[in-house]
Amino acid sequence: MIAEKLSWEEFGERARGKTAILVFGAIEPHGKHLQLDVDIAVPVEIARRVEAKVPEEAVLFPPVNYGYLYSLRKFPGAISLEFDTLKAAARDIFSSLLRNGISKFLIVIGHGGNTAPVKQALKDLSFGHEFTANVVEWWGMLEVEAGHADEVEGSMSLAAGGRVVKEPVQEERADYVGYVVPTPDDLFTPSGYIGKVGGINKGKGEKWMEEVAEQLAELVRNGLKVRK
């Protein structure tokens, strides 16, 4: 069920009690070889596939296309909300859904910086409301390790309809113990990515896309609580 395609009457009759699928994305640099909208396109495509697998159990809502950016703000094309702004927006969205009789939220995170403010919004809301939410970073559902604008994310981007803007060149970067603030300039490569960029192809992306979508559909089928 696609929320924005319903009339208010249809929404009132059909959406109540369903699981809301919500994407929190971002406009952010992804090396010189990928588009700025990777953190939107990939999770939106995942969410679309999840809804297609459980159309009677879930309602897919439009994505939140701006996120909280930190490490890559120095690059052109980094468009950021502040932490508290995103947290407040997320809380308002969840509150509105609750008023509409929707109390199950599957949140697909497309950008890692969004995880903390979205989780905090839910934690704050949980003291006065009854609901079940599951916040999922899509890359955490894969057996392979994903970086930033690397082979995994690049291939997923192609599966989501994106393109390789230019042939990526493998660059060196540094690694650090712990979480260093401010972000060291060499934590990302000079082009603004982390990981291996060889082997980006749509076939791999399709495989990984379907793998993630099926796991998330299984979450919906099981009330958002699946034990490991």
N, C-alpha and C positions, 0 to 999 in steps of 0.2 A: 504494500500500500504506500503510495507516494503522497505525503501530506499536502503539498501545495496544489495537487491536482484535484483535491476534494473541495466541495462546497462546505460552508460552515455546518449545514444540516447533515451532510454525509459524514463530516468529521465527528460531529456529536454522536452520531449513531454507530459509527464503525471503529473509531480510534480508541475510545475508552477501554482501558484494560490491556491494551496492546503494549509491546515493547517499543520504545522510541529509539531509533538509531540516529545518532548525532555524530557528526564529524567536526573536529577542531583542527583546522589546517593553518597554513601560513604562506606568505609571499617572502621567499628567502633565496639567496644565492645558492646554487648547486654546481659549483665549479664553472668553468667556461663552456662545458659540454652539455649541460642540461638546462631546462627552462626554470624560471622562477616559481612556477606553480606546481612543482613536483609534490610538495607537502599538502596540496589540495587534491590534485588529480589522482594520486595513488589511493589515498584513503576513501575518496568519493567513489572510485570504481570498486573498491573492496566493499563498501557499504551497499552500493547498488547490487552487487552480486549476492550479498547476504539477504537483502530484501527479496530478491528473486527466488531464493531458496525457501523462504518462510513468509510468503506474502500475506498469509492469513493471521500471522502471529506478530508482525512487526509493522511499524510505520516509519518510513524514511523521511527525515526532515532535511531542509536545505543546510548546507555546511556553514560554519563560521570560518570565513576565509582569511582572517587576520589573526596572528598569534603573538606570543611573547618571545621576542628575539633577544639574544645577548651576544653570543660569541662572534657572529658574522655581521654585526651592525656596521662595521667599517667598509663593507662592500656596497657598491651601488645596487639598488633593488631590494635592500632589506627594509621592509615596512613593518614596524612593530607597534603593538599595543603595550602598555605597561602592565606589569604583573597584576596590580590591583584592578586595573580596567578590565582585563580578561576575566579575572575572578568574579567581579561584579556582574559582567555580562553573562557568564555561565550560570551564576546563581539566579539571575532574572529569568533565563530560559528555563531552567529546571523548575523554578517556582511556577511559571506559567503552565508548564506541562502538568504539574501536580493539580493546579486549579482545573485543568481539563480532564482530570480523571486518569492520567497516565502516570504510573508510579514505578515503571521499570525502564531503566536507561542503559543502553549499550553505547558507550562513548568510544569512538574510533579516533585515536590520536594520530595525526599526521606529522606532527612536529614535536620533538622532545621537550622543548621549552614550555609547551602548553600543559604538560602533565601535572605539574605542581599546582598551578592556579586552579585548574579544573577540579583536581582532587580536593583542594582546600575549600572550594565552593560547596562541594558535596558534603564534606565533613561538617562545615558550618550549618548547612541546611538539615543535616540528619538529627540535630538536637531537637527540632520541633516538628519533623515530618516523618511519615512512614514511607519508605521507598527502598528499592534495590537498584544499585547501579554497579556497572562493571566498566572500569576504565582500561582500555587496551591500547598499548603501543603496537602497531601492526608488526613491526620488525621483531618484536619479542615472541611472536607466534611461530617463527621460522627456526628450523634446525641449523641453518647456515647463519653465520655472523654477518650483520650488516653494518656498514659504516655510514658515511654521508656522501651522497652523490657517487657512490661506488658502483661496482658491478651489480649488486643486488638492487639498490634503489634505482639505478639507471635502467635495468631490465624491467623492473616493475613499472617505471614511468612509460616505457614503450608499450607495455601491455595495457596501460591506461590511456593510450592514444597520444602520448607525447613523442618527442623526437630528440635525437642526438644533434645538438646545434653544430658542434664541430668535433672532430676526432680527438678524444682525450689523450693527453700525454701523461704518463706516470711520473709523479713528482715526489720528492722526499719531504718528510715531515718529522717532527720530534714527538716523543711520547713522554708522559710525565706520571709520576706516582701521585695518586690522589686527585683532587679537584682544585686546580690552581685558579685564583681570582686576582687580578683580571686574567682573562684567557691569554696565554702566551701567543705571540704573533705566529710562531712556527708550529702550533698545535695542529692547525690546518695547513694544507699545502698552499703555495703561493696562489694557486687558482681557486682555492676555497673548498677543498674536499678532503675526505678521510677514507683511506682504503684503496683497494685495487680497482682500477677502472678498465682493465682489459676484459674482453668477453661479454660486454653488454649486448644482450640480444632479447628479442621479444619472446622467443620460445621459453627461455628460462623464466622470464617475467610472468608469462601465462601460468606456468606450473606453480610458481610461488604465490601468485594472486589467488589461484583456486584453492591452494592449501590453506591460506589464511581465511578466505571467505567461508570455507566449509567448517573450520574450527569455530568461527564466530557464529555461524548459523546453529551449530550444536549448542553454543552457549544460550542462544535465544530459546531453543527447544527445551532446554533444561532450566529455565527461569533465571539465567545469568550466573548460576552457581554450578561449576563443574570441578570436582576434586581431581588433583593430579594423581 
